[in-house]
Amino acid sequence: MVRKGLSVLLVAAMMMLAAGNAIAAGEKMYFIVKATESDFWQIVIDGGRTAAEELGVEFISQAAPTEADVARQVAIIETAIGDKPAAIVLAPTVEDALVPGIEKATEAGIPVILIDSQASTDKYLSFLASDNVAIGKLAADKMAEALTARTGKASGKVAGVTFMSGVGSLERRKQGFMEQIKNYPEIEVVGFQDAQGRQGQALAVVQNLLTAYPDLAGIYANNQYTGDETIRALDMAGKKDLATVVVDAGPLEVEGLKTGLTDFMIVQQPWKMGYMGIEYAMKAVKGETLEKFIDTGVVAISQEMFKSGAAEEFLNPVKLKKKNQKIQNVIRNEQG
C-alpha cells in the first residue's frame, strides 16, 4: 500500500515537471538592449540567444540604432507589450523614460527582467548587472595604481569622460569614481566631461581636455564609446605618458592594451548577463521566486593579463564558447 502510494506521488511529480517544461517550451521572449551598434551589446545578445536556444524559447531581439535614441527604445517596449510575450528582458537606456513601459508590462502580467542598468521603479522581478558604483570605485583605485606605476606616486590632474548624462549605469560609475578618488588626496579631478550621447563627440572632448590641461596625468572613460575614442585621441596626439583607465572592451580599448595606451580595462561579463537574463525570465515564467538584484561581476584587465592570455575568457566570451563547443563535439564523436 505504501509502495503504491509512493508510485502515485512519483507519477504526480513527473506530471508536474512535464507540465512545467511544457509551459517553458516555445515561449516568446523579447530581449531589448540599448543599441545595435556596440560590440558590448552584440555579446549580450549572443548570450541571450544561446540561453533561448538551450531553453527552447522564441528569442526576439530588438534595439535602437544608438543609445541616444531613447524614444525608439520606449516605442520598442510598447510594441513588445502589445505582442503579449511570456517575458521581457530589458536594458533601460535611461532611468525615467522606460518606467511607464516597465510598469505597464508588469500590470499586464508580463514578467520584466532588467539587465545592465536600473530604472526608477521597483515594478520588475529581478535586476542583473555589474555593480556600477563598484566599477567606478575600482576605476579610481586602478587610476591611482597606474599613476604610481608611471610617475612614482598617486598624484596629478585627472579627468573623466562619460557618454551621456542621465544613463543610470554611467551615472553610478561616475559616482563610484568620485567617491573613491577622495582616498587619494594628491589626485585632482579637473572635470567629468559629457559626450552627450553622440559617437565621435568623446574624441573632441578628450582633445579639448589635452589642450586645456597640458599637465593632465590621467583619463577615466566609463564605457566603450568613450574608451575607444579616448584611446584614439591619445594615439592621434602621440600622448603615451597618461594613465588611462577605461570600461568595457571596445576594439581600440583592447588595442590600447597592446600598445601601452590603456593601463587598465575594466570588463563586465556581458555574455553572462545576456544568458542569465533569459534564464531568469524563464524562471519567472515558471513562477520561481527571484532575487531582486544579481551581481554579474567585473574584472580589471592589466597589460600583463592581456599579454599572458589570462584575459581571454573575459575579452572573447563568444569565441571561447564556440571553442568549448567544438571540444565537446570532438569528445562526443570519440565516445560515439
C-alpha positions as semicolon CSV with decimal commas, in nm:
position;residue;x (nm);y (nm);z (nm)
1;M;0,000;0,000;0,000
2;V;0,283;0,236;0,093
3;R;0,468;0,138;-0,224
4;K;0,155;0,209;-0,432
5;G;0,118;0,548;-0,262
6;L;0,479;0,636;-0,338
7;S;0,427;0,538;-0,702
8;V;0,127;0,767;-0,729
9;L;0,326;1,055;-0,580
10;L;0,615;0,988;-0,818
11;V;0,385;0,990;-1,120
12;A;0,221;1,312;-0,999
13;A;0,561;1,477;-0,955
14;M;0,666;1,371;-1,305
15;M;0,342;1,511;-1,450
16;M;0,402;1,842;-1,274
17;L;0,757;1,856;-1,408
18;A;0,635;1,777;-1,758
19;A;0,373;2,049;-1,729
20;G;0,640;2,296;-1,621
21;N;0,855;2,203;-1,921
22;A;0,555;2,239;-2,150
23;I;0,499;2,589;-2,017
24;A;0,864;2,667;-2,089
25;A;0,889;2,525;-2,439
26;G;0,823;2,764;-2,726
27;E;0,759;3,073;-2,513
28;K;0,814;3,409;-2,684
29;M;1,054;3,644;-2,507
30;Y;1,154;3,996;-2,603
31;F;1,518;4,091;-2,546
32;I;1,555;4,469;-2,565
33;V;1,903;4,619;-2,525
34;K;2,022;4,978;-2,562
35;A;2,174;4,976;-2,911
36;T;2,273;4,758;-3,204
37;E;2,596;4,942;-3,287
38;S;2,810;4,830;-2,994
39;D;3,028;4,518;-2,963
40;F;2,924;4,504;-2,598
41;W;2,555;4,470;-2,683
42;Q;2,621;4,217;-2,957
43;I;2,789;3,996;-2,695
44;V;2,494;4,046;-2,457
45;I;2,256;3,946;-2,737
46;D;2,461;3,634;-2,816
47;G;2,439;3,526;-2,453
48;G;2,062;3,575;-2,451
49;R;2,020;3,393;-2,781
50;T;2,226;3,099;-2,657
51;A;2,010;3,065;-2,345
52;A;1,695;3,086;-2,555
53;E;1,817;2,807;-2,786
54;E;1,905;2,587;-2,490
55;L;1,571;2,651;-2,318
56;G;1,364;2,619;-2,634
57;V;1,209;2,966;-2,631
58;E;1,149;3,208;-2,917
59;F;1,405;3,488;-2,895
60;I;1,305;3,832;-3,026
61;S;1,596;4,076;-3,004
62;Q;1,533;4,445;-3,069
63;A;1,720;4,767;-3,000
64;A;1,751;5,127;-3,110
65;P;2,034;5,207;-3,353
66;T;2,212;5,418;-3,090
67;E;2,192;5,462;-2,714
68;A;2,094;5,824;-2,766
69;D;1,767;5,720;-2,933
70;V;1,567;5,680;-2,611
71;A;1,235;5,742;-2,785
72;R;1,296;5,441;-3,008
73;Q;1,354;5,213;-2,708
74;V;1,032;5,342;-2,548
75;A;0,845;5,255;-2,870
76;I;1,002;4,908;-2,881
77;I;0,882;4,816;-2,533
78;E;0,531;4,939;-2,617
79;T;0,529;4,712;-2,923
80;A;0,659;4,423;-2,714
81;I;0,381;4,464;-2,457
82;G;0,122;4,461;-2,735
83;D;0,263;4,130;-2,861
84;K;0,193;3,973;-2,519
85;P;0,519;3,779;-2,475
86;A;0,589;3,541;-2,188
87;A;0,854;3,782;-2,056
88;I;1,060;4,089;-2,141
89;V;1,433;4,128;-2,076
90;L;1,525;4,496;-2,088
91;A;1,838;4,711;-2,058
92;P;1,691;5,059;-1,995
93;T;1,885;5,338;-2,164
94;V;1,780;5,598;-1,906
95;E;1,622;5,551;-1,566
96;D;1,300;5,751;-1,605
97;A;1,181;5,721;-1,967
98;L;1,131;5,344;-1,955
99;V;0,937;5,342;-1,629
100;P;0,586;5,367;-1,784
101;G;0,662;5,074;-2,016
102;I;0,807;4,861;-1,739
103;E;0,512;4,926;-1,511
104;K;0,261;4,872;-1,792
105;A;0,419;4,534;-1,875
106;T;0,411;4,429;-1,510
107;E;0,046;4,534;-1,474
108;A;-0,031;4,325;-1,784
109;G;0,117;4,020;-1,612
110;I;0,435;4,016;-1,823
111;P;0,745;3,944;-1,610
112;V;1,017;4,204;-1,662
113;I;1,385;4,128;-1,604
114;L;1,623;4,424;-1,613
115;I;1,986;4,387;-1,719
116;D;2,283;4,625;-1,709
117;S;2,101;4,943;-1,599
118;Q;1,840;5,029;-1,341
119;A;1,510;5,211;-1,384
120;S;1,333;5,440;-1,139
121;T;1,075;5,182;-1,039
122;D;1,061;4,858;-0,844
123;K;0,795;4,705;-1,071
124;Y;1,027;4,441;-1,212
125;L;1,116;4,094;-1,087
126;S;1,496;4,093;-1,097
127;F;1,786;4,316;-1,198
128;L;2,103;4,153;-1,330
129;A;2,405;4,376;-1,373
130;S;2,751;4,468;-1,272
131;D;2,766;4,683;-0,961
132;N;2,828;5,013;-1,139
133;V;2,925;5,205;-0,828
134;A;3,184;4,932;-0,764
135;I;3,309;4,974;-1,122
136;G;3,369;5,342;-1,057
137;K;3,547;5,271;-0,730
138;L;3,764;5,006;-0,892
139;A;3,847;5,253;-1,170
140;A;3,963;5,508;-0,912
141;D;4,187;5,252;-0,742
142;K;4,331;5,145;-1,077
143;M;4,388;5,508;-1,174
144;A;4,591;5,554;-0,857
145;E;4,783;5,233;-0,933
146;A;4,853;5,344;-1,291
147;L;4,969;5,688;-1,182
148;T;5,201;5,529;-0,927
149;A;5,344;5,296;-1,190
150;R;5,401;5,581;-1,434
151;T;5,513;5,864;-1,204
152;G;5,609;5,700;-0,877
153;K;5,312;5,828;-0,679
154;A;4,933;5,856;-0,690
155;S;4,912;6,224;-0,775
156;G;4,831;6,465;-1,056
157;K;4,538;6,601;-1,253
158;V;4,290;6,352;-1,400
159;A;3,967;6,386;-1,595
160;G;3,663;6,169;-1,652
161;V;3,463;6,121;-1,973
162;T;3,105;5,990;-1,977
163;F;2,899;5,906;-2,282
164;M;2,566;6,055;-2,178
165;S;2,436;6,217;-1,862
166;G;2,126;6,056;-1,712
167;V;2,218;5,700;-1,806
168;G;2,187;5,511;-1,479
169;S;2,485;5,279;-1,519
170;L;2,715;5,564;-1,626
171;E;2,598;5,796;-1,350
172;R;2,681;5,530;-1,093
173;R;3,024;5,468;-1,245
174;K;3,090;5,839;-1,214
175;Q;2,958;5,839;-0,858
176;G;3,179;5,549;-0,753
177;F;3,487;5,706;-0,910
178;M;3,432;6,045;-0,746
179;E;3,370;5,884;-0,407
180;Q;3,674;5,656;-0,417
181;I;3,919;5,907;-0,562
182;K;3,883;6,107;-0,238
183;N;4,102;5,840;-0,079
184;Y;4,390;5,976;-0,288
185;P;4,424;6,341;-0,178
186;E;4,702;6,422;-0,423
187;I;4,486;6,331;-0,724
188;E;4,281;6,624;-0,853
189;V;3,978;6,560;-1,076
190;V;3,967;6,863;-1,308
191;G;3,630;6,766;-1,457
192;F;3,394;6,498;-1,580
193;Q;3,302;6,576;-1,940
194;D;2,988;6,460;-2,124
195;A;2,991;6,334;-2,485
196;Q;2,614;6,399;-2,499
197;G;2,532;6,054;-2,635
198;R;2,696;6,115;-2,972
199;Q;2,955;5,885;-3,121
200;G;3,263;6,083;-3,219
201;Q;3,196;6,351;-2,959
202;A;3,418;6,189;-2,695
203;L;3,713;6,227;-2,933
204;A;3,665;6,604;-2,935
205;V;3,612;6,606;-2,557
206;V;3,945;6,434;-2,496
207;Q;4,126;6,655;-2,746
208;N;3,989;6,962;-2,567
209;L;4,099;6,822;-2,231
210;L;4,452;6,768;-2,359
211;T;4,461;7,128;-2,482
212;A;4,306;7,279;-2,170
213;Y;4,528;7,079;-1,932
214;P;4,876;7,026;-2,080
215;D;4,979;6,870;-1,748
216;L;4,690;6,622;-1,742
217;A;4,814;6,296;-1,587
218;G;4,522;6,059;-1,638
219;I;4,185;5,992;-1,802
220;Y;3,898;5,767;-1,694
221;A;3,649;5,675;-1,969
222;N;3,339;5,500;-1,835
223;N;3,209;5,295;-2,132
224;Q;3,313;5,151;-2,467
225;Y;3,234;5,456;-2,679
226;T;3,428;5,696;-2,458
227;G;3,706;5,444;-2,405
228;D;3,761;5,376;-2,775
229;E;3,761;5,746;-2,857
230;T;3,992;5,830;-2,567
231;I;4,249;5,582;-2,696
232;R;4,209;5,720;-3,047
233;A;4,261;6,078;-2,925
234;L;4,572;5,982;-2,728
235;D;4,712;5,795;-3,027
236;M;4,648;6,090;-3,261
237;A;4,818;6,325;-3,015
238;G;5,109;6,089;-2,956
239;K;5,035;6,101;-2,581
240;K;5,175;5,783;-2,432
241;D;5,251;5,919;-2,087
242;L;4,896;5,939;-1,946
243;A;4,748;5,690;-1,702
244;T;4,435;5,558;-1,872
245;V;4,153;5,350;-1,723
246;V;3,863;5,250;-1,947
247;V;3,545;5,043;-1,908
248;D;3,428;4,766;-2,144
249;A;3,633;4,606;-2,421
250;G;3,599;4,801;-2,744
251;P;3,846;4,735;-3,027
252;L;4,054;5,047;-2,961
253;E;4,046;4,990;-2,586
254;V;4,189;4,642;-2,644
255;E;4,440;4,780;-2,894
256;G;4,547;5,023;-2,624
257;L;4,643;4,729;-2,402
258;K;4,872;4,609;-2,683
259;T;5,032;4,948;-2,746
260;G;5,053;5,065;-2,386
261;L;4,795;5,343;-2,415
262;T;4,550;5,157;-2,189
263;D;4,671;5,083;-1,837
264;F;4,360;4,907;-1,711
265;M;4,041;4,796;-1,882
266;I;3,751;4,718;-1,650
267;V;3,544;4,449;-1,815
268;Q;3,193;4,337;-1,733
269;Q;3,064;3,994;-1,827
270;P;2,812;4,083;-2,099
271;W;2,766;3,731;-2,236
272;K;2,685;3,601;-1,888
273;M;2,448;3,895;-1,834
274;G;2,256;3,818;-2,153
275;Y;2,241;3,445;-2,085
276;M;2,120;3,495;-1,729
277;G;1,862;3,749;-1,847
278;I;1,679;3,481;-2,046
279;E;1,747;3,218;-1,782
280;Y;1,586;3,433;-1,513
281;A;1,299;3,527;-1,743
282;M;1,225;3,155;-1,778
283;K;1,238;3,115;-1,400
284;A;0,989;3,399;-1,373
285;V;0,755;3,235;-1,626
286;K;0,765;2,919;-1,414
287;G;0,671;3,119;-1,105
288;E;1,001;3,084;-0,923
289;T;1,096;3,341;-0,661
290;L;1,386;3,558;-0,781
291;E;1,638;3,773;-0,600
292;K;1,583;4,142;-0,669
293;F;1,948;4,207;-0,764
294;I;2,212;3,974;-0,908
295;D;2,570;4,099;-0,942
296;T;2,715;3,957;-1,264
297;G;3,070;4,067;-1,173
298;V;3,361;4,262;-1,327
299;V;3,736;4,223;-1,365
300;A;4,017;4,476;-1,419
301;I;4,244;4,363;-1,701
302;S;4,602;4,484;-1,700
303;Q;4,855;4,484;-1,982
304;E;5,021;4,185;-1,816
305;M;4,695;3,984;-1,808
306;F;4,638;4,063;-2,174
307;K;4,986;3,956;-2,282
308;S;4,975;3,632;-2,082
309;G;4,638;3,524;-2,225
310;A;4,471;3,531;-1,883
311;A;4,219;3,785;-2,010
312;E;4,091;3,573;-2,299
313;E;3,781;3,438;-2,123
314;F;3,667;3,793;-2,045
315;L;3,755;3,954;-2,379
316;N;3,631;3,685;-2,617
317;P;3,344;3,500;-2,445
318;V;3,168;3,416;-2,774
319;K;3,488;3,282;-2,930
320;L;3,563;3,082;-2,616
321;K;3,209;2,941;-2,614
322;K;3,245;2,821;-2,974
323;K;3,586;2,672;-2,896
324;N;3,444;2,479;-2,600
325;Q;3,154;2,356;-2,814
326;K;3,400;2,220;-3,072
327;I;3,594;2,041;-2,799
328;Q;3,272;1,889;-2,661
329;N;3,170;1,776;-3,010
330;V;3,508;1,607;-3,061
331;I;3,473;1,428;-2,726
332;R;3,121;1,312;-2,814
333;N;3,236;1,183;-3,153
334;E;3,524;0,993;-2,996
335;Q;3,294;0,841;-2,737
336;G;3,036;0,757;-3,001
